[in-house]
Amino acid sequence: AVDFNIFEGLECHGVPVYVISRGKVVVDHGKIDVVKGSGKFIPRKPWTDFVYSRVHQRDKVDQPQKVEREPYTGPVIDLSKK
């Protein structure tokens, strides 16, 4: 099990009630009705921007960044003296 979801924070506007493939209803209110071998594999690149662009952006923003500061010029205590 995992403790995260890549879709966390996305607003869902609905759910698919029907899925139509090649003119045939293949999902009807959650019931799958397909014939073995009727599908077709369509190769796609992994990590598509449509799904993962927010994840990539979050990872980019979460990287440590250098902070530019002026050198310290204030007093320093010498702890080496006994």
C-alpha positions as CSV (number, residue, x, y, z in Angstrom):
1,A,0.0,0.0,0.0
2,V,1.1,3.6,-0.5
3,D,0.5,6.7,1.5
4,F,0.0,9.1,-1.5
5,N,-2.1,9.5,-4.6
6,I,-0.9,11.3,-7.8
7,F,-4.4,12.8,-8.2
8,E,-4.4,14.4,-4.7
9,G,-5.7,17.9,-4.8
10,L,-7.4,17.5,-8.2
11,E,-11.1,18.3,-8.4
12,C,-13.3,15.7,-9.9
13,H,-16.2,16.9,-12.0
14,G,-17.8,13.6,-12.7
15,V,-17.3,9.9,-13.3
16,P,-17.8,7.8,-16.4
17,V,-21.2,6.1,-16.5
18,Y,-20.7,4.7,-20.0
19,V,-17.6,3.9,-22.0
20,I,-18.0,3.5,-25.8
21,S,-15.3,1.8,-27.8
22,R,-15.6,1.6,-31.6
23,G,-19.3,2.4,-31.4
24,K,-20.1,-0.3,-28.8
25,V,-21.0,0.4,-25.2
26,V,-18.3,-1.6,-23.2
27,V,-19.0,-0.2,-19.7
28,D,-22.5,0.5,-18.5
29,H,-22.9,1.8,-15.0
30,G,-19.8,0.0,-13.8
31,K,-20.6,-3.3,-15.6
32,I,-17.9,-4.3,-18.2
33,D,-19.2,-6.0,-21.3
34,V,-16.4,-6.8,-23.7
35,V,-15.5,-9.6,-26.1
36,K,-12.0,-11.0,-25.7
37,G,-9.8,-9.9,-28.6
38,S,-12.0,-7.0,-29.6
39,G,-9.5,-4.4,-28.2
40,K,-6.5,-2.9,-29.8
41,F,-3.3,-2.0,-28.1
42,I,-2.3,1.6,-28.8
43,P,1.3,2.3,-27.6
44,R,1.7,5.5,-25.6
45,K,4.6,7.1,-23.9
46,P,4.8,6.6,-20.2
47,W,4.5,9.5,-17.7
48,T,2.2,11.6,-20.0
49,D,2.0,15.3,-19.2
50,F,-1.8,15.1,-19.1
51,V,-1.6,13.0,-16.0
52,Y,1.8,13.7,-14.5
53,S,2.4,17.5,-15.2
54,R,1.4,18.4,-11.7
55,V,3.6,15.7,-10.2
56,H,6.6,16.9,-12.2
57,Q,5.9,20.5,-11.3
58,R,5.6,19.6,-7.6
59,D,8.9,17.6,-7.7
60,K,10.6,20.6,-9.4
61,V,9.3,23.1,-6.8
62,D,10.2,20.8,-3.9
63,Q,14.0,20.8,-4.8
64,P,16.3,22.6,-2.4
65,Q,17.2,26.1,-3.7
66,K,20.3,28.2,-2.9
67,V,19.6,31.3,-0.9
68,E,21.8,34.3,-1.6
69,R,22.8,36.2,1.5
70,E,25.4,38.9,2.5
71,P,28.4,37.5,4.4
72,Y,28.0,37.7,8.2
73,T,29.9,40.7,9.7
74,G,28.7,40.7,13.3
75,P,30.5,39.7,16.5
76,V,31.8,36.2,16.9
77,I,32.5,34.6,20.3
78,D,35.8,32.8,20.7
79,L,35.2,29.6,22.7
80,S,38.7,28.3,22.3
81,K,40.1,30.5,25.2
82,K,40.2,28.8,28.7
